[in-house]
Amino acid sequence: MIRDLRKKFILVAMLSTLVVLTAIMGVINISNYKEMLDRADDMTALLIQNDGQFPEEPVDEDSEIPDKPDNTKRTKSGTDTQTPPEKPQGDREHYSVETPFETRYFTVTADGDGEITDCDLKRIAAVDEDTAEEYAKKISAKSGETGFEGIYRYRVTETDDGIKYVFLDRRREISNFRTVLVTTVSVSFLGLAAVLVLVVIFSRMVFRPVEESIQKQKRFITDASHELKTPLTIIDANTEVLEMESGESQWTKSTRKQIQRLTGLVQQLVTLSRLDEEKGLQDIAEFNLSEAIADSVQPYEALAQTKEKKLVLEIEKNIFYAGDEKSVRQLTGILMDNAVKYSSEKGNIRLILKKKGKKILLEVYNDAEDLPQGKLDVLFERFCRLDSSRNSGTGGSGIGLSVAKAIVQAHKGKISAENKNGNGLTVEIIL
């Protein structure tokens, strides 16, 4: 059980870390990609606004300006005012003085009929006129004003002369984006591996007190069970002596019945304690499961007939299984005992054993009244009773199905209980 808890703890910790790292990677790379697109779109917009050219940079204020036009105007009051020179179109915040010399781009112009009329390739050497025209034709078949065509970010706009296409080389930016993406993913996986190692190491420290507590509980159950055997044996012997001297009475019968019940409960507690340990199953071997279950059910056929209950067996022959045969027989006995005890008066009981693909299905059904409809896995809890019919008068201890669950789990199987149609209990086991 501790091993399962540690696995769940490690799984939750790693999933949480993975979610956080994925969110961080997503924010970084999405922001980086968006920034790359914004800069490229600003550049293409700037080139479109300035007829496929970068605007001239403003001259430094401290330098001399030759042939500067006289922009001075005199107002009615006689004050001279300076009219600022007209600035070129475009947003200068996204590029520096060197940007026009660093940027590789080309433009293509087409008329209203889509025929190419001009290609400006002065700012790029990797593209010839035929390639530029091919790019333009590809873009003309697409919808949208901007987008990517290979390594080029393009923008399309209609002008007085027709349609102008601007292609901006973003090879370096795309390469940088991919580098950042690979780096963040690699670092995140390395971090995830480091967290896994740390969580595995520290989980042992975290669960050590829990493991010690569970071990103490197991030792207590085992020790108490063994200690109870001696007084039960003495009480049973004393009762037998009393019957020999005074004869059998209702009191001695009641005492013997309670001794049997307590002895069964002690044995079940010992079985649970043994199965809860890591090596609960010792005798693992392949055996004929069909024959083992048929033999285990046989004693209950006469019991069901005595109580006027109908027992139907559907056991597929020659199903072999590798497990602890003794435990499987005990499991079958528990399920049949439960079905016979708690089924309705003159009710139906059905046991099914068959192959289900690569797995084996064992199902026990019995009619039952006053049971909640739906999943009833709470029945596998120790000392659980759902209704008034499941009382001590039936001879049950409320721990049998807990033992059944422990046996199934020790065999790496699954067990479930359900009131499917509202008329009875179905216990299904998948091995």
Secondary structure, 3 states (H helix, E strand, C coil): CHHHHHHHHHHHHHHHHHHHHHHHHHHHHHHHHHHHHHHHHHHHHHHHHCCCCCCCCCCCCCCCCCCCCCCEEECCCCCEEECCCCCCCCCHHHCCCCHHHHCCEEEEEECCCCCEEEEECCCCCCCCHHHHHHHHHHHHCCCCCEEEECCEEEEEEEECCEEEEEEEECHHHHHHHHHHHHHHHHHHHHHHHHHHHHHHHHHHHHHHHHHHHHHHHHHHHHHHHHHHHHHHHHHHHHHHHHHHHHCCCHHHHHHHHHHHHHHHHHHHHHHHHHHHCCCCCCCCEEEEHHHHHHHHHHHHHHHHHHCCCEEEEEECCCCEEEECHHHHHHHHHHHHHHHHHHCCCCCEEEEEEEEECCEEEEEEEEECCCCCCEECHHHHCCCCCCCCCCCHHHCCCCCHHHHHHHHHHHCCCEEEEEECCCCEEEEEEEC
